[in-house]
Amino acid sequence: MAKKEKKVKEKKVKVKKEKKPSYLKEVKEEMKKVSFPSTKEIAKYTVATVVIVAFLMVFFLLLTALISWVKGAI
């Protein structure tokens, strides 16, 4: 005689899907982590940028003048 196999009923467990946070909520959370520079730091960086730009402007002006002078002398 054949033995009857017991069929085990598997319970279907519903897996709750985690809701993904919305894009704007994620942006809000990330913005809390951002640190913005102070007014003193902004002023310091602005002055440094203007000084470097002025230095490069004078450097390339002199370089162009030198090249023009050498080219004219030849």
N, CA, C, O and CB atoms as a CASP TS submission, in Angstrom:
PFRMAT TS
TARGET T0000
AUTHOR 0000-0000-0000
METHOD Language model
MODEL 1
PARENT N/A
ATOM      1  N   MET     1       0.813  -1.165   0.000  1.00  0.00           N
ATOM      2  CA  MET     1       0.000   0.000   0.000  1.00  0.00           C
ATOM      3  C   MET     1       0.872   1.249   0.000  1.00  0.00           C
ATOM      4  O   MET     1       1.940   1.316   0.607  1.00  0.00           O
ATOM      5  CB  MET     1      -0.933  -0.014   1.184  1.00  0.00           C
ATOM      6  N   ALA     2       0.373   2.180  -0.681  1.00  0.00           N
ATOM      7  CA  ALA     2       1.103   3.444  -0.760  1.00  0.00           C
ATOM      8  C   ALA     2       0.723   4.341   0.397  1.00  0.00           C
ATOM      9  O   ALA     2      -0.445   4.492   0.757  1.00  0.00           O
ATOM     10  CB  ALA     2       0.828   4.153  -2.091  1.00  0.00           C
ATOM     11  N   LYS     3       1.727   4.907   0.945  1.00  0.00           N
ATOM     12  CA  LYS     3       1.457   5.829   2.044  1.00  0.00           C
ATOM     13  C   LYS     3       0.983   7.149   1.474  1.00  0.00           C
ATOM     14  O   LYS     3       1.497   7.661   0.480  1.00  0.00           O
ATOM     15  CB  LYS     3       2.711   6.032   2.929  1.00  0.00           C
ATOM     16  N   LYS     4       0.009   7.658   2.131  1.00  0.00           N
ATOM     17  CA  LYS     4      -0.489   8.955   1.680  1.00  0.00           C
ATOM     18  C   LYS     4       0.418  10.043   2.237  1.00  0.00           C
ATOM     19  O   LYS     4       0.707  10.103   3.432  1.00  0.00           O
ATOM     20  CB  LYS     4      -1.969   9.179   2.124  1.00  0.00           C
ATOM     21  N   GLU     5       0.844  10.881   1.338  1.00  0.00           N
ATOM     22  CA  GLU     5       1.684  11.994   1.761  1.00  0.00           C
ATOM     23  C   GLU     5       0.804  13.131   2.234  1.00  0.00           C
ATOM     24  O   GLU     5      -0.185  13.512   1.609  1.00  0.00           O
ATOM     25  CB  GLU     5       2.611  12.462   0.617  1.00  0.00           C
ATOM     26  N   LYS     6       1.203  13.623   3.318  1.00  0.00           N
ATOM     27  CA  LYS     6       0.449  14.748   3.834  1.00  0.00           C
ATOM     28  C   LYS     6       0.904  16.008   3.100  1.00  0.00           C
ATOM     29  O   LYS     6       2.089  16.316   2.973  1.00  0.00           O
ATOM     30  CB  LYS     6       0.635  14.892   5.376  1.00  0.00           C
ATOM     31  N   LYS     7      -0.073  16.675   2.651  1.00  0.00           N
ATOM     32  CA  LYS     7       0.240  17.932   1.987  1.00  0.00           C
ATOM     33  C   LYS     7       0.297  19.033   3.029  1.00  0.00           C
ATOM     34  O   LYS     7      -0.663  19.303   3.751  1.00  0.00           O
ATOM     35  CB  LYS     7      -0.801  18.263   0.886  1.00  0.00           C
ATOM     36  N   VAL     8       1.423  19.635   3.072  1.00  0.00           N
ATOM     37  CA  VAL     8       1.610  20.728   4.026  1.00  0.00           C
ATOM     38  C   VAL     8       1.178  22.018   3.348  1.00  0.00           C
ATOM     39  O   VAL     8       1.703  22.422   2.311  1.00  0.00           O
ATOM     40  CB  VAL     8       3.099  20.818   4.519  1.00  0.00           C
ATOM     41  N   LYS     9       0.225  22.625   3.967  1.00  0.00           N
ATOM     42  CA  LYS     9      -0.237  23.889   3.409  1.00  0.00           C
ATOM     43  C   LYS     9       0.703  24.989   3.880  1.00  0.00           C
ATOM     44  O   LYS     9       0.921  25.194   5.074  1.00  0.00           O
ATOM     45  CB  LYS     9      -1.712  24.192   3.826  1.00  0.00           C
ATOM     46  N   GLU    10       1.232  25.665   2.922  1.00  0.00           N
ATOM     47  CA  GLU    10       2.115  26.770   3.243  1.00  0.00           C
ATOM     48  C   GLU    10       1.280  28.022   3.432  1.00  0.00           C
ATOM     49  O   GLU    10       0.442  28.381   2.605  1.00  0.00           O
ATOM     50  CB  GLU    10       3.182  26.974   2.141  1.00  0.00           C
ATOM     51  N   LYS    11       1.535  28.645   4.512  1.00  0.00           N
ATOM     52  CA  LYS    11       0.826  29.889   4.756  1.00  0.00           C
ATOM     53  C   LYS    11       1.507  30.990   3.959  1.00  0.00           C
ATOM     54  O   LYS    11       2.728  31.151   3.974  1.00  0.00           O
ATOM     55  CB  LYS    11       0.790  30.234   6.274  1.00  0.00           C
ATOM     56  N   LYS    12       0.687  31.715   3.284  1.00  0.00           N
ATOM     57  CA  LYS    12       1.227  32.841   2.527  1.00  0.00           C
ATOM     58  C   LYS    12       1.339  34.030   3.474  1.00  0.00           C
ATOM     59  O   LYS    12       0.349  34.555   3.984  1.00  0.00           O
ATOM     60  CB  LYS    12       0.327  33.186   1.285  1.00  0.00           C
ATOM     61  N   VAL    13       2.562  34.419   3.678  1.00  0.00           N
ATOM     62  CA  VAL    13       2.817  35.555   4.552  1.00  0.00           C
ATOM     63  C   VAL    13       2.987  36.775   3.669  1.00  0.00           C
ATOM     64  O   VAL    13       3.833  36.821   2.776  1.00  0.00           O
ATOM     65  CB  VAL    13       4.075  35.322   5.455  1.00  0.00           C
ATOM     66  N   LYS    14       2.174  37.734   3.945  1.00  0.00           N
ATOM     67  CA  LYS    14       2.280  38.964   3.154  1.00  0.00           C
ATOM     68  C   LYS    14       3.471  39.763   3.667  1.00  0.00           C
ATOM     69  O   LYS    14       3.559  40.107   4.845  1.00  0.00           O
ATOM     70  CB  LYS    14       0.960  39.811   3.233  1.00  0.00           C
ATOM     71  N   VAL    15       4.351  40.036   2.776  1.00  0.00           N
ATOM     72  CA  VAL    15       5.515  40.841   3.127  1.00  0.00           C
ATOM     73  C   VAL    15       5.127  42.285   2.896  1.00  0.00           C
ATOM     74  O   VAL    15       4.757  42.700   1.798  1.00  0.00           O
ATOM     75  CB  VAL    15       6.790  40.440   2.290  1.00  0.00           C
ATOM     76  N   LYS    16       5.228  43.018   3.969  1.00  0.00           N
ATOM     77  CA  LYS    16       4.882  44.427   3.844  1.00  0.00           C
ATOM     78  C   LYS    16       6.009  45.147   3.128  1.00  0.00           C
ATOM     79  O   LYS    16       7.170  45.083   3.533  1.00  0.00           O
ATOM     80  CB  LYS    16       4.610  45.064   5.231  1.00  0.00           C
ATOM     81  N   LYS    17       5.651  45.816   2.081  1.00  0.00           N
ATOM     82  CA  LYS    17       6.648  46.581   1.344  1.00  0.00           C
ATOM     83  C   LYS    17       6.872  47.893   2.077  1.00  0.00           C
ATOM     84  O   LYS    17       5.941  48.594   2.473  1.00  0.00           O
ATOM     85  CB  LYS    17       6.203  46.828  -0.133  1.00  0.00           C
ATOM     86  N   GLU    18       8.136  48.182   2.232  1.00  0.00           N
ATOM     87  CA  GLU    18       8.453  49.451   2.865  1.00  0.00           C
ATOM     88  C   GLU    18       8.221  50.563   1.859  1.00  0.00           C
ATOM     89  O   GLU    18       8.666  50.507   0.712  1.00  0.00           O
ATOM     90  CB  GLU    18       9.912  49.470   3.393  1.00  0.00           C
ATOM     91  N   LYS    19       7.527  51.550   2.319  1.00  0.00           N
ATOM     92  CA  LYS    19       7.274  52.673   1.419  1.00  0.00           C
ATOM     93  C   LYS    19       8.552  53.471   1.269  1.00  0.00           C
ATOM     94  O   LYS    19       9.231  53.786   2.247  1.00  0.00           O
ATOM     95  CB  LYS    19       6.118  53.572   1.943  1.00  0.00           C
ATOM     96  N   LYS    20       8.855  53.781   0.057  1.00  0.00           N
ATOM     97  CA  LYS    20      10.029  54.601  -0.201  1.00  0.00           C
ATOM     98  C   LYS    20       9.671  56.037   0.126  1.00  0.00           C
ATOM     99  O   LYS    20       8.601  56.522  -0.241  1.00  0.00           O
ATOM    100  CB  LYS    20      10.517  54.460  -1.676  1.00  0.00           C
ATOM    101  N   PRO    21      10.564  56.706   0.809  1.00  0.00           N
ATOM    102  CA  PRO    21      10.269  58.114   1.095  1.00  0.00           C
ATOM    103  C   PRO    21      10.241  58.912  -0.203  1.00  0.00           C
ATOM    104  O   PRO    21      10.953  58.601  -1.157  1.00  0.00           O
ATOM    105  CB  PRO    21      11.313  58.711   2.073  1.00  0.00           C
ATOM    106  N   SER    22       9.431  59.914  -0.216  1.00  0.00           N
ATOM    107  CA  SER    22       9.314  60.704  -1.433  1.00  0.00           C
ATOM    108  C   SER    22      10.603  61.487  -1.671  1.00  0.00           C
ATOM    109  O   SER    22      11.408  61.688  -0.762  1.00  0.00           O
ATOM    110  CB  SER    22       8.104  61.658  -1.348  1.00  0.00           C
ATOM    111  N   TYR    23      10.767  61.907  -2.870  1.00  0.00           N
ATOM    112  CA  TYR    23      11.972  62.627  -3.275  1.00  0.00           C
ATOM    113  C   TYR    23      12.148  63.897  -2.450  1.00  0.00           C
ATOM    114  O   TYR    23      13.251  64.209  -2.001  1.00  0.00           O
ATOM    115  CB  TYR    23      11.915  62.971  -4.769  1.00  0.00           C
ATOM    116  N   LEU    24      11.055  64.621  -2.257  1.00  0.00           N
ATOM    117  CA  LEU    24      11.154  65.886  -1.530  1.00  0.00           C
ATOM    118  C   LEU    24      11.498  65.669  -0.060  1.00  0.00           C
ATOM    119  O   LEU    24      12.193  66.489   0.540  1.00  0.00           O
ATOM    120  CB  LEU    24       9.849  66.661  -1.646  1.00  0.00           C
ATOM    121  N   LYS    25      11.019  64.578   0.523  1.00  0.00           N
ATOM    122  CA  LYS    25      11.373  64.286   1.909  1.00  0.00           C
ATOM    123  C   LYS    25      12.864  63.976   2.025  1.00  0.00           C
ATOM    124  O   LYS    25      13.521  64.393   2.978  1.00  0.00           O
ATOM    125  CB  LYS    25      10.537  63.106   2.444  1.00  0.00           C
ATOM    126  N   GLU    26      13.380  63.252   1.062  1.00  0.00           N
ATOM    127  CA  GLU    26      14.810  62.938   1.060  1.00  0.00           C
ATOM    128  C   GLU    26      15.642  64.203   0.897  1.00  0.00           C
ATOM    129  O   GLU    26      16.673  64.368   1.549  1.00  0.00           O
ATOM    130  CB  GLU    26      15.142  61.940  -0.061  1.00  0.00           C
ATOM    131  N   VAL    27      15.190  65.088   0.027  1.00  0.00           N
ATOM    132  CA  VAL    27      15.902  66.355  -0.178  1.00  0.00           C
ATOM    133  C   VAL    27      15.902  67.164   1.114  1.00  0.00           C
ATOM    134  O   VAL    27      16.918  67.752   1.484  1.00  0.00           O
ATOM    135  CB  VAL    27      15.256  67.173  -1.330  1.00  0.00           C
ATOM    136  N   LYS    28      14.771  67.192   1.791  1.00  0.00           N
ATOM    137  CA  LYS    28      14.667  67.938   3.042  1.00  0.00           C
ATOM    138  C   LYS    28      15.631  67.376   4.090  1.00  0.00           C
ATOM    139  O   LYS    28      16.284  68.134   4.806  1.00  0.00           O
ATOM    140  CB  LYS    28      13.222  67.901   3.571  1.00  0.00           C
ATOM    141  N   GLU    29      15.718  66.049   4.177  1.00  0.00           N
ATOM    142  CA  GLU    29      16.626  65.421   5.129  1.00  0.00           C
ATOM    143  C   GLU    29      18.086  65.729   4.789  1.00  0.00           C
ATOM    144  O   GLU    29      18.891  65.990   5.683  1.00  0.00           O
ATOM    145  CB  GLU    29      16.398  63.907   5.156  1.00  0.00           C
ATOM    146  N   GLU    30      18.422  65.698   3.516  1.00  0.00           N
ATOM    147  CA  GLU    30      19.796  65.982   3.109  1.00  0.00           C
ATOM    148  C   GLU    30      20.153  67.449   3.340  1.00  0.00           C
ATOM    149  O   GLU    30      21.289  67.768   3.691  1.00  0.00           O
ATOM    150  CB  GLU    30      19.997  65.620   1.637  1.00  0.00           C
ATOM    151  N   MET    31      19.193  68.329   3.144  1.00  0.00           N
ATOM    152  CA  MET    31      19.461  69.754   3.336  1.00  0.00           C
ATOM    153  C   MET    31      19.742  70.069   4.807  1.00  0.00           C
ATOM    154  O   MET    31      20.414  71.054   5.112  1.00  0.00           O
ATOM    155  CB  MET    31      18.274  70.591   2.836  1.00  0.00           C
ATOM    156  N   LYS    32      19.236  69.242   5.713  1.00  0.00           N
ATOM    157  CA  LYS    32      19.527  69.438   7.130  1.00  0.00           C
ATOM    158  C   LYS    32      21.002  69.171   7.423  1.00  0.00           C
ATOM    159  O   LYS    32      21.550  69.693   8.393  1.00  0.00           O
ATOM    160  CB  LYS    32      18.641  68.525   7.988  1.00  0.00           C
ATOM    161  N   LYS    33      21.638  68.359   6.586  1.00  0.00           N
ATOM    162  CA  LYS    33      23.036  67.995   6.788  1.00  0.00           C
ATOM    163  C   LYS    33      24.008  69.012   6.186  1.00  0.00           C
ATOM    164  O   LYS    33      25.202  68.985   6.487  1.00  0.00           O
ATOM    165  CB  LYS    33      23.297  66.635   6.194  1.00  0.00           C
ATOM    166  N   VAL    34      23.505  69.893   5.350  1.00  0.00           N
ATOM    167  CA  VAL    34      24.352  70.853   4.646  1.00  0.00           C
ATOM    168  C   VAL    34      24.764  71.974   5.588  1.00  0.00           C
ATOM    169  O   VAL    34      23.944  72.495   6.345  1.00  0.00           O
ATOM    170  CB  VAL    34      23.623  71.426   3.415  1.00  0.00           C
ATOM    171  N   SER    35      26.029  72.337   5.538  1.00  0.00           N
ATOM    172  CA  SER    35      26.488  73.485   6.326  1.00  0.00           C
ATOM    173  C   SER    35      26.914  74.584   5.350  1.00  0.00           C
ATOM    174  O   SER    35      27.777  74.379   4.496  1.00  0.00           O
ATOM    175  CB  SER    35      27.676  73.086   7.291  1.00  0.00           C
ATOM    176  N   PHE    36      26.309  75.714   5.495  1.00  0.00           N
ATOM    177  CA  PHE    36      26.592  76.831   4.612  1.00  0.00           C
ATOM    178  C   PHE    36      27.695  77.693   5.231  1.00  0.00           C
ATOM    179  O   PHE    36      27.808  77.771   6.454  1.00  0.00           O
ATOM    180  CB  PHE    36      25.310  77.668   4.353  1.00  0.00           C
ATOM    181  N   PRO    37      28.513  78.343   4.386  1.00  0.00           N
ATOM    182  CA  PRO    37      29.588  79.187   4.928  1.00  0.00           C
ATOM    183  C   PRO    37      29.015  80.432   5.603  1.00  0.00           C
ATOM    184  O   PRO    37      27.935  80.914   5.264  1.00  0.00           O
ATOM    185  CB  PRO    37      30.569  79.597   3.810  1.00  0.00           C
ATOM    186  N   SER    38      29.772  80.922   6.557  1.00  0.00           N
ATOM    187  CA  SER    38      29.353  82.142   7.261  1.00  0.00           C
ATOM    188  C   SER    38      29.636  83.357   6.378  1.00  0.00           C
ATOM    189  O   SER    38      30.273  83.252   5.329  1.00  0.00           O
ATOM    190  CB  SER    38      30.087  82.278   8.636  1.00  0.00           C
ATOM    191  N   THR    39      29.151  84.498   6.826  1.00  0.00           N
ATOM    192  CA  THR    39      29.364  85.737   6.061  1.00  0.00           C
ATOM    193  C   THR    39      30.848  86.081   5.986  1.00  0.00           C
ATOM    194  O   THR    39      31.323  86.560   4.956  1.00  0.00           O
ATOM    195  CB  THR    39      28.582  86.907   6.696  1.00  0.00           C
ATOM    196  N   LYS    40      31.584  85.838   7.075  1.00  0.00           N
ATOM    197  CA  LYS    40      33.029  86.115   7.076  1.00  0.00           C
ATOM    198  C   LYS    40      33.746  85.222   6.070  1.00  0.00           C
ATOM    199  O   LYS    40      34.639  85.673   5.352  1.00  0.00           O
ATOM    200  CB  LYS    40      33.624  85.907   8.489  1.00  0.00           C
ATOM    201  N   GLU    41      33.351  83.961   6.023  1.00  0.00           N
ATOM    202  CA  GLU    41      33.993  83.042   5.076  1.00  0.00           C
ATOM    203  C   GLU    41      33.691  83.439   3.635  1.00  0.00           C
ATOM    204  O   GLU    41      34.569  83.376   2.774  1.00  0.00           O
ATOM    205  CB  GLU    41      33.528  81.599   5.330  1.00  0.00           C
ATOM    206  N   ILE    42      32.468  83.844   3.374  1.00  0.00           N
ATOM    207  CA  ILE    42      32.102  84.274   2.015  1.00  0.00           C
ATOM    208  C   ILE    42      32.929  85.487   1.609  1.00  0.00           C
ATOM    209  O   ILE    42      33.418  85.558   0.482  1.00  0.00           O
ATOM    210  CB  ILE    42      30.589  84.604   1.928  1.00  0.00           C
ATOM    211  N   ALA    43      33.086  86.445   2.526  1.00  0.00           N
ATOM    212  CA  ALA    43      33.887  87.639   2.234  1.00  0.00           C
ATOM    213  C   ALA    43      35.340  87.254   1.967  1.00  0.00           C
ATOM    214  O   ALA    43      35.968  87.777   1.047  1.00  0.00           O
ATOM    215  CB  ALA    43      33.807  88.647   3.404  1.00  0.00           C
ATOM    216  N   LYS    44      35.869  86.339   2.774  1.00  0.00           N
ATOM    217  CA  LYS    44      37.266  85.905   2.615  1.00  0.00           C
ATOM    218  C   LYS    44      37.467  85.223   1.249  1.00  0.00           C
ATOM    219  O   LYS    44      38.443  85.496   0.551  1.00  0.00           O
ATOM    220  CB  LYS    44      37.669  84.935   3.767  1.00  0.00           C
ATOM    221  N   TYR    45      36.537  84.340   0.882  1.00  0.00           N
ATOM    222  CA  TYR    45      36.653  83.641  -0.403  1.00  0.00           C
ATOM    223  C   TYR    45      36.480  84.598  -1.580  1.00  0.00           C
ATOM    224  O   TYR    45      37.119  84.428  -2.618  1.00  0.00           O
ATOM    225  CB  TYR    45      35.617  82.518  -0.491  1.00  0.00           C
ATOM    226  N   THR    46      35.621  85.598  -1.421  1.00  0.00           N
ATOM    227  CA  THR    46      35.414  86.580  -2.488  1.00  0.00           C
ATOM    228  C   THR    46      36.671  87.410  -2.713  1.00  0.00           C
ATOM    229  O   THR    46      37.079  87.633  -3.853  1.00  0.00           O
ATOM    230  CB  THR    46      34.230  87.497  -2.153  1.00  0.00           C
ATOM    231  N   VAL    47      37.281  87.864  -1.629  1.00  0.00           N
ATOM    232  CA  VAL    47      38.517  88.657  -1.741  1.00  0.00           C
ATOM    233  C   VAL    47      39.620  87.812  -2.368  1.00  0.00           C
ATOM    234  O   VAL    47      40.348  88.292  -3.237  1.00  0.00           O
ATOM    235  CB  VAL    47      38.967  89.185  -0.345  1.00  0.00           C
ATOM    236  N   ALA    48      39.750  86.569  -1.939  1.00  0.00           N
ATOM    237  CA  ALA    48      40.785  85.697  -2.502  1.00  0.00           C
ATOM    238  C   ALA    48      40.568  85.495  -4.004  1.00  0.00           C
ATOM    239  O   ALA    48      41.528  85.495  -4.775  1.00  0.00           O
ATOM    240  CB  ALA    48      40.794  84.334  -1.777  1.00  0.00           C
ATOM    241  N   THR    49      39.332  85.326  -4.411  1.00  0.00           N
ATOM    242  CA  THR    49      39.027  85.132  -5.837  1.00  0.00           C
ATOM    243  C   THR    49      39.362  86.369  -6.647  1.00  0.00           C
ATOM    244  O   THR    49      39.951  86.270  -7.723  1.00  0.00           O
ATOM    245  CB  THR    49      37.553  84.775  -6.027  1.00  0.00           C
ATOM    246  N   VAL    50      38.989  87.536  -6.136  1.00  0.00           N
ATOM    247  CA  VAL    50      39.262  88.790  -6.864  1.00  0.00           C
ATOM    248  C   VAL    50      40.766  89.017  -6.974  1.00  0.00           C
ATOM    249  O   VAL    50      41.243  89.443  -8.026  1.00  0.00           O
ATOM    250  CB  VAL    50      38.589  89.998  -6.155  1.00  0.00           C
ATOM    251  N   VAL    51      41.517  88.744  -5.917  1.00  0.00           N
ATOM    252  CA  VAL    51      42.972  88.927  -5.943  1.00  0.00           C
ATOM    253  C   VAL    51      43.619  87.990  -6.957  1.00  0.00           C
ATOM    254  O   VAL    51      44.492  88.409  -7.717  1.00  0.00           O
ATOM    255  CB  VAL    51      43.571  88.687  -4.545  1.00  0.00           C
ATOM    256  N   ILE    52      43.206  86.743  -6.976  1.00  0.00           N
ATOM    257  CA  ILE    52      43.790  85.779  -7.926  1.00  0.00           C
ATOM    258  C   ILE    52      43.457  86.157  -9.363  1.00  0.00           C
ATOM    259  O   ILE    52      44.310  86.066 -10.246  1.00  0.00           O
ATOM    260  CB  ILE    52      43.286  84.354  -7.631  1.00  0.00           C
ATOM    261  N   VAL    53      42.216  86.581  -9.598  1.00  0.00           N
ATOM    262  CA  VAL    53      41.826  86.994 -10.951  1.00  0.00           C
ATOM    263  C   VAL    53      42.622  88.224 -11.384  1.00  0.00           C
ATOM    264  O   VAL    53      43.073  88.297 -12.527  1.00  0.00           O
ATOM    265  CB  VAL    53      40.307  87.290 -11.014  1.00  0.00           C
ATOM    266  N   ALA    54      42.798  89.182 -10.486  1.00  0.00           N
ATOM    267  CA  ALA    54      43.575  90.386 -10.816  1.00  0.00           C
ATOM    268  C   ALA    54      45.029  90.023 -11.111  1.00  0.00           C
ATOM    269  O   ALA    54      45.623  90.544 -12.056  1.00  0.00           O
ATOM    270  CB  ALA    54      43.507  91.411  -9.659  1.00  0.00           C
ATOM    271  N   PHE    55      45.600  89.133 -10.305  1.00  0.00           N
ATOM    272  CA  PHE    55      46.981  88.693 -10.537  1.00  0.00           C
ATOM    273  C   PHE    55      47.113  88.019 -11.907  1.00  0.00           C
ATOM    274  O   PHE    55      48.040  88.319 -12.659  1.00  0.00           O
ATOM    275  CB  PHE    55      47.433  87.723  -9.420  1.00  0.00           C
ATOM    276  N   LEU    56      46.199  87.122 -12.227  1.00  0.00           N
ATOM    277  CA  LEU    56      46.263  86.447 -13.526  1.00  0.00           C
ATOM    278  C   LEU    56      46.050  87.419 -14.677  1.00  0.00           C
ATOM    279  O   LEU    56      46.661  87.273 -15.736  1.00  0.00           O
ATOM    280  CB  LEU    56      45.226  85.334 -13.595  1.00  0.00           C
ATOM    281  N   MET    57      45.184  88.414 -14.477  1.00  0.00           N
ATOM    282  CA  MET    57      44.947  89.409 -15.517  1.00  0.00           C
ATOM    283  C   MET    57      46.232  90.189 -15.812  1.00  0.00           C
ATOM    284  O   MET    57      46.594  90.380 -16.973  1.00  0.00           O
ATOM    285  CB  MET    57      43.815  90.370 -15.096  1.00  0.00           C
ATOM    286  N   VAL    58      46.907  90.633 -14.770  1.00  0.00           N
ATOM    287  CA  VAL    58      48.160  91.381 -14.946  1.00  0.00           C
ATOM    288  C   VAL    58      49.227  90.471 -15.559  1.00  0.00           C
ATOM    289  O   VAL    58      49.968  90.904 -16.442  1.00  0.00           O
ATOM    290  CB  VAL    58      48.656  91.959 -13.584  1.00  0.00           C
ATOM    291  N   PHE    59      49.316  89.231 -15.110  1.00  0.00           N
ATOM    292  CA  PHE    59      50.300  88.295 -15.643  1.00  0.00           C
ATOM    293  C   PHE    59      50.125  88.093 -17.145  1.00  0.00           C
ATOM    294  O   PHE    59      51.092  88.180 -17.901  1.00  0.00           O
ATOM    295  CB  PHE    59      50.198  86.956 -14.922  1.00  0.00           C
ATOM    296  N   PHE    60      48.900  87.824 -17.576  1.00  0.00           N
ATOM    297  CA  PHE    60      48.676  87.584 -19.003  1.00  0.00           C
ATOM    298  C   PHE    60      48.792  88.865 -19.819  1.00  0.00           C
ATOM    299  O   PHE    60      49.169  88.819 -20.990  1.00  0.00           O
ATOM    300  CB  PHE    60      47.306  86.958 -19.220  1.00  0.00           C
ATOM    301  N   LEU    61      48.473  90.006 -19.217  1.00  0.00           N
ATOM    302  CA  LEU    61      48.668  91.280 -19.913  1.00  0.00           C
ATOM    303  C   LEU    61      50.159  91.511 -20.177  1.00  0.00           C
ATOM    304  O   LEU    61      50.553  91.885 -21.281  1.00  0.00           O
ATOM    305  CB  LEU    61      48.075  92.454 -19.086  1.00  0.00           C
ATOM    306  N   LEU    62      50.984  91.282 -19.142  1.00  0.00           N
ATOM    307  CA  LEU    62      52.434  91.447 -19.313  1.00  0.00           C
ATOM    308  C   LEU    62      53.010  90.413 -20.273  1.00  0.00           C
ATOM    309  O   LEU    62      53.898  90.728 -21.065  1.00  0.00           O
ATOM    310  CB  LEU    62      53.141  91.347 -17.963  1.00  0.00           C
ATOM    311  N   LEU    63      52.514  89.189 -20.207  1.00  0.00           N
ATOM    312  CA  LEU    63      52.983  88.139 -21.109  1.00  0.00           C
ATOM    313  C   LEU    63      52.659  88.489 -22.559  1.00  0.00           C
ATOM    314  O   LEU    63      53.493  88.309 -23.447  1.00  0.00           O
ATOM    315  CB  LEU    63      52.354  86.788 -20.735  1.00  0.00           C
ATOM    316  N   THR    64      51.451  88.987 -22.795  1.00  0.00           N
ATOM    317  CA  THR    64      51.055  89.383 -24.145  1.00  0.00           C
ATOM    318  C   THR    64      51.897  90.565 -24.630  1.00  0.00           C
ATOM    319  O   THR    64      52.320  90.605 -25.785  1.00  0.00           O
ATOM    320  CB  THR    64      49.555  89.744 -24.182  1.00  0.00           C
ATOM    321  N   ALA    65      52.132  91.517 -23.744  1.00  0.00           N
ATOM    322  CA  ALA    65      52.961  92.675 -24.113  1.00  0.00           C
ATOM    323  C   ALA    65      54.380  92.239 -24.436  1.00  0.00           C
ATOM    324  O   ALA    65      54.976  92.729 -25.395  1.00  0.00           O
ATOM    325  CB  ALA    65      52.976  93.719 -22.979  1.00  0.00           C
ATOM    326  N   LEU    66      54.928  91.321 -23.644  1.00  0.00           N
ATOM    327  CA  LEU    66      56.280  90.814 -23.887  1.00  0.00           C
ATOM    328  C   LEU    66      56.361  90.088 -25.228  1.00  0.00           C
ATOM    329  O   LEU    66      57.305  90.289 -25.993  1.00  0.00           O
ATOM    330  CB  LEU    66      56.711  89.875 -22.751  1.00  0.00           C
ATOM    331  N   ILE    67      55.383  89.255 -25.503  1.00  0.00           N
ATOM    332  CA  ILE    67      55.383  88.510 -26.777  1.00  0.00           C
ATOM    333  C   ILE    67      55.253  89.475 -27.946  1.00  0.00           C
ATOM    334  O   ILE    67      55.923  89.308 -28.966  1.00  0.00           O
ATOM    335  CB  ILE    67      54.229  87.468 -26.811  1.00  0.00           C
ATOM    336  N   SER    68      54.393  90.488 -27.808  1.00  0.00           N
ATOM    337  CA  SER    68      54.235  91.489 -28.888  1.00  0.00           C
ATOM    338  C   SER    68      55.537  92.256 -29.097  1.00  0.00           C
ATOM    339  O   SER    68      55.918  92.527 -30.236  1.00  0.00           O
ATOM    340  CB  SER    68      53.081  92.482 -28.558  1.00  0.00           C
ATOM    341  N   TRP    69      56.224  92.610 -28.009  1.00  0.00           N
ATOM    342  CA  TRP    69      57.484  93.351 -28.115  1.00  0.00           C
ATOM    343  C   TRP    69      58.561  92.508 -28.780  1.00  0.00           C
ATOM    344  O   TRP    69      59.296  92.998 -29.638  1.00  0.00           O
ATOM    345  CB  TRP    69      57.957  93.806 -26.731  1.00  0.00           C
ATOM    346  N   VAL    70      58.659  91.215 -28.379  1.00  0.00           N
ATOM    347  CA  VAL    70      59.653  90.327 -28.976  1.00  0.00           C
ATOM    348  C   VAL    70      59.336  90.080 -30.436  1.00  0.00           C
ATOM    349  O   VAL    70      60.245  90.046 -31.265  1.00  0.00           O
ATOM    350  CB  VAL    70      59.720  88.999 -28.218  1.00  0.00           C
ATOM    351  N   LYS    71      58.058  89.907 -30.771  1.00  0.00           N
ATOM    352  CA  LYS    71      57.667  89.655 -32.151  1.00  0.00           C
ATOM    353  C   LYS    71      57.935  90.892 -33.013  1.00  0.00           C
ATOM    354  O   LYS    71      58.318  90.758 -34.176  1.00  0.00           O
ATOM    355  CB  LYS    71      56.179  89.256 -32.226  1.00  0.00           C
ATOM    356  N   GLY    72      57.741  92.081 -32.466  1.00  0.00           N
ATOM    357  CA  GLY    72      57.980  93.319 -33.209  1.00  0.00           C
ATOM    358  C   GLY    72      59.461  93.609 -33.391  1.00  0.00           C
ATOM    359  O   GLY    72      59.850  94.257 -34.363  1.00  0.00           O
ATOM    360  N   ALA    73      60.281  93.142 -32.480  1.00  0.00           N
ATOM    361  CA  ALA    73      61.724  93.383 -32.544  1.00  0.00           C
ATOM    362  C   ALA    73      62.378  92.488 -33.581  1.00  0.00           C
ATOM    363  O   ALA    73      63.458  92.806 -34.078  1.00  0.00           O
ATOM    364  CB  ALA    73      62.369  93.156 -31.174  1.00  0.00           C
ATOM    365  N   ILE    74      61.747  91.384 -33.911  1.00  0.00           N
ATOM    366  CA  ILE    74      62.368  90.443 -34.860  1.00  0.00           C
ATOM    367  C   ILE    74      62.132  90.859 -36.285  1.00  0.00           C
ATOM    368  O   ILE    74      62.583  90.183 -37.209  1.00  0.00           O
ATOM    369  CB  ILE    74      61.837  89.036 -34.651  1.00  0.00           C
TER
END
